[in-house]
Amino acid sequence: MAEVKKAVAKKAPAAKAPAKVKLNNATYATGKRKDSVARVYLIPGKGNIIVNDLPMGEYFKRAVLQMIIAQPFGVAKRDGAYDVVAMVMGGEPDIMFQKAIAAFGGMKNYVKSGQKVVIKPNIGWNRKPEIAANTNPILVAEMVKQCLAAGAKEVVVFDHTCDGWADSYKNSGIEDAVKEAGGVMVPGKKFLRT
C-alpha cells in the first residue's frame, strides 16, 4: 500500500518550487471543506502558482484544473501580477472512507462473516493514478481491508474497462493496491451473462 500512496502523491523531480517563499505583503485566507484545509497566500509577483511545494502543473496534472485555478486572474486582468502559494492538508481517500463507514455503524453492518464481496470501482481507463481518471487506488484498498476486517471470506474487484482490462488494472494502481490489501482482481468479462 505504501507504494500506491507514493505513486498517488508522487512529487516529480523537475521544476521544484523554491524552498522558501517570502510572504511579505501577502494576503492569505484559509478554506475548509470536510476534512481538508487549504491556506492560500496571494503575493505580488510574476504569476507563479505553487501548491504543497510543487508548481501548479505538477500538483494539478489536468489542464482543465489549471485553467480553473488561473481563470480569476485573467477575468480580473491581473495575469502575472501575483504569485499564489497554497498549502493543502487532509482529504485522504482512505481516511474519508473510514470516517464515512464509521458514521453508518461500521462495515460489519453491511458485510457478514463468510460472505463473498464484489467491489466494482471505476477502472475504465489505462491511466496512472495521478491523472485521476479512475477510482483512487488508496480508496479501493481501504474498502477491501474494511470488508475483510468485517469477516468477508473473499473480496473480488473488477470493472468492465473501456481500454484493455489488463493494462487498465495495472496502470491505474488498483491491481497492486487490491492484492496488497488481500483482495482478488478478476477480468470484468468473468461477470458477463451469456
ABEGO torsion letter per residue (X at the ends): XAAAAAAAABBBABGBBBABBBABGBBBBBBBBEABBBBBBBBBBAGBBBBGGBBAAAABABAAAAAAAAAAAAAAGABGABBBBBBBBEGBAAAAAAAAAAAAGEAAAABBBGBBBBBBBBAABBBBAAAGABBBAAAAAAAAAAAAAAGBABBBBBBBBABBAAAAAAAAGAAAAAAAAGBBBBBAAAABBX
